[in-house]
Amino acid sequence: MNLIYFFSFITIVVSVFFIYRYSPFKVKKKQHSDALFTEALNAMVKGDRIKAINLLRQVVKQDSDHIRAYLQLGNIIKDDNPLQAIKIHQSLTVRPNLPTDIKIDIHRALANDYYSVAQYKKAKEEAKQILKFEKRNLWAVEFLISLAEENKEWDDAASWTKQMHRITGKKQNEDVAKFEVYKGLDCLKNSQIEEAKSFFNKAVKLAPEFSLSYHYLGDVYAKTRDLVKAVENWENFAGLESENGKEVYTKIETALFDLGRYSEVENFYRKIIKMNPSNFEAILRLANVLEEKGEGVSAMNLLEDAISSK
């Protein structure tokens, strides 16, 4: 008899569950919460934050399983109340049986939350958590690169950049070389000249077309009065930089004058103008050199040609 009561009880429980689970009332309730969620998204697109927040609160009140609504609610209030956003998003991490894409979105939201309150270590851990779910998640890798750059963790930045290259299939050595330059600049601030030179040289080997390496390598050689190599590197920088090359023009002129090779200044500017005929700064400086040599007519003709060609 006890068994009969037991099985009857189980049957009732199961029946109640299925009636509740698939009842028209619950279906209607979910349809209503989904409609509210769509309306909230539209409000977000239109920039109506207050309306979106109110609608999302209605959604989660009606349907506590609406993870997307919780996510968006946390994202919206992050700017005004980042700690509350963290609480909302953190509470979602303990929800069972969530699909991978939802888990990724939760940890992405948390990474942004922690970043907004300068908790960079926690932000980094959240991004790394995403990579445990999806090894080739480009957003997480780019976030980690940006975080490392901001905190001047150049080795980490270079490592994550290499991983980004593996994901995208686009190997750009300049992206890695710049971190060697940054390490060199840090050394310069601490008067570590030889260490700085080593990093700049490494950057040149990694990416010969990356101009900044030559700029700062020239500066290092100038500090040690090796003006020949300083000029060589500054000229490389100027040749690669059509716009910013003018940053080193005065340095080159001064160094060549100190070396007793001022006559080479004319050749330098002619070479720059040949590479970029519209470089008016180089044209003006060449005209000045010609004027100093007593070639006023040539200087005037050079300027007239430059103006007429504009």
Secondary structure, 3 states (H helix, E strand, C coil): CHHHHHHHHHHHHHHHHHHHHCCHHHHHHHHHHHHHHHHHHHHHHCCCHHHHHHHHHHHHHHCCCCHHHHHHHHHHHCCCCHHHHHHHHHHHCCCCCCCHHHHHHHHHHHHHHHHHCCCHHHHHHHHHHHHHHCCCCHHHHHHHHHHHHHCCCHHHHHHHHHHHHHHHCCCCHHHHHHHHHHHHHHHHHCCCHHHHHHHHHHHHHHCCCCHHHHHHHHHHHHHCCCHHHHHHHHHHHHHHCCCHHHHHHHHHHHHHHHCCCCCHHHHHHHHHHHHCCCCHHHHHHHHHHHHHCCCHHHHHHHHHHHHHCC
